Amino acid sequence: MNIRTGIDAVDLPRFRLALQRTPQMSRRLFTDDEVQSVAGRPESLAARFCVKEATMKLLGVGLGAVRFQEIETLRLASGAPVLRLSGTAARLARDCGCVEFALSLTHTKLLAIAHVVALIEG
């Protein structure tokens, strides 16, 4: 087995400002489940945005190759984050042999970070 990894960071003051200036941005970037799960906390949305970018890096594609809503961060009952892929993102993951994902999210007042790791079969 091998692994692939992706990491991303977002400047929170800049992300908050973007959300204020462009309210429809949330609907374009996040699924309804993601928006509801964070209950209006922009730092949590920023961390989920980092997951999307980190996953694209892990899959070896750039912006535009995958719709943002095809990469979704959900929470287990325990609160642990889990990754759900659909559409092109799911196909790319299958094509590169990804069989399992692990992710970690964190944020401070200034920065949100996500690290995504995929277990690769073969």
C-alpha positions as CSV (number, residue, x, y, z in Angstrom):
1,M,0.0,0.0,0.0
2,N,1.1,3.6,-0.7
3,I,-0.3,6.9,0.4
4,R,-1.0,10.3,-1.3
5,T,-1.3,13.5,0.7
6,G,-2.6,17.0,0.2
7,I,-2.6,20.0,2.5
8,D,-4.0,23.5,2.2
9,A,-4.3,26.7,4.4
10,V,-6.6,29.7,4.2
11,D,-6.2,33.1,5.6
12,L,-9.3,33.5,7.8
13,P,-9.7,37.4,7.7
14,R,-9.5,37.2,3.9
15,F,-12.0,34.3,3.7
16,R,-14.5,36.1,6.0
17,L,-14.3,39.2,3.9
18,A,-14.9,37.2,0.7
19,L,-18.0,35.6,2.3
20,Q,-19.3,39.1,3.3
21,R,-18.7,40.6,-0.1
22,T,-20.1,37.6,-2.0
23,P,-22.8,35.8,0.0
24,Q,-23.6,33.4,-2.9
25,M,-20.0,32.0,-2.6
26,S,-21.2,29.6,0.1
27,R,-23.8,28.1,-2.1
28,R,-21.2,27.7,-5.0
29,L,-18.5,26.1,-2.8
30,F,-20.3,24.1,-0.2
31,T,-23.1,21.5,0.0
32,D,-26.2,22.2,2.1
33,D,-25.0,19.6,4.6
34,E,-21.7,21.3,5.0
35,V,-23.2,24.8,5.5
36,Q,-25.7,23.4,8.0
37,S,-23.1,21.4,9.9
38,V,-21.0,24.5,10.7
39,A,-23.9,26.7,11.9
40,G,-22.6,29.9,10.5
41,R,-19.0,29.6,11.7
42,P,-16.8,31.0,8.9
43,E,-13.6,29.4,10.4
44,S,-15.2,26.0,10.0
45,L,-16.3,26.7,6.5
46,A,-12.7,27.9,5.7
47,A,-11.4,24.6,7.0
48,R,-13.8,22.7,4.8
49,F,-12.6,24.8,1.8
50,C,-9.1,23.7,2.7
51,V,-10.2,20.1,2.5
52,K,-11.5,20.7,-1.0
53,E,-8.2,22.2,-2.1
54,A,-6.1,19.6,-0.3
55,T,-8.1,16.8,-1.9
56,M,-7.6,18.3,-5.4
57,K,-3.9,18.4,-4.7
58,L,-4.0,14.8,-3.6
59,L,-5.8,13.8,-6.8
60,G,-3.2,15.7,-8.9
61,V,-5.7,18.2,-10.4
62,G,-6.0,21.9,-10.3
63,L,-8.9,24.3,-9.8
64,G,-11.7,23.7,-12.3
65,A,-11.1,20.0,-12.8
66,V,-13.6,19.1,-10.1
67,R,-16.7,20.9,-8.8
68,F,-16.1,22.1,-5.2
69,Q,-19.4,20.5,-4.1
70,E,-18.1,17.1,-5.3
71,I,-15.7,17.1,-2.3
72,E,-17.7,17.2,0.9
73,T,-16.6,17.2,4.5
74,L,-19.1,15.5,6.9
75,R,-18.9,14.6,10.6
76,L,-19.5,11.3,12.2
77,A,-21.5,11.1,15.4
78,S,-18.2,11.3,17.3
79,G,-17.4,14.6,15.6
80,A,-14.6,13.1,13.5
81,P,-14.5,14.6,10.0
82,V,-15.0,12.3,7.0
83,L,-14.6,12.8,3.3
84,R,-17.4,12.1,0.8
85,L,-16.6,12.3,-2.9
86,S,-19.0,12.3,-5.8
87,G,-18.9,12.9,-9.6
88,T,-15.6,13.6,-11.2
89,A,-13.8,13.7,-7.8
90,A,-15.0,10.1,-7.0
91,R,-13.9,8.9,-10.5
92,L,-10.5,10.5,-10.1
93,A,-10.0,8.9,-6.7
94,R,-11.0,5.4,-8.1
95,D,-8.7,5.9,-11.1
96,C,-5.7,6.6,-8.9
97,G,-6.5,3.7,-6.6
98,C,-7.7,5.6,-3.5
99,V,-9.4,3.2,-1.1
100,E,-9.6,5.1,2.1
101,F,-9.2,8.7,3.2
102,A,-8.2,10.4,6.5
103,L,-8.4,14.1,7.2
104,S,-7.5,16.5,9.8
105,L,-8.8,20.1,10.1
106,T,-7.8,22.9,12.4
107,H,-8.1,26.7,12.7
108,T,-7.0,29.6,14.7
109,K,-8.3,33.2,14.6
110,L,-6.1,33.8,11.6
111,L,-5.6,30.5,9.7
112,A,-7.5,27.4,8.7
113,I,-5.6,24.2,7.7
114,A,-6.6,20.8,6.4
115,H,-4.5,17.8,5.7
116,V,-5.9,14.9,3.6
117,V,-4.3,11.5,3.3
118,A,-5.4,8.7,1.0
119,L,-4.5,5.0,1.2
120,I,-3.6,3.8,-2.3
121,E,-4.2,0.2,-3.3
122,G,-1.6,-1.5,-5.3
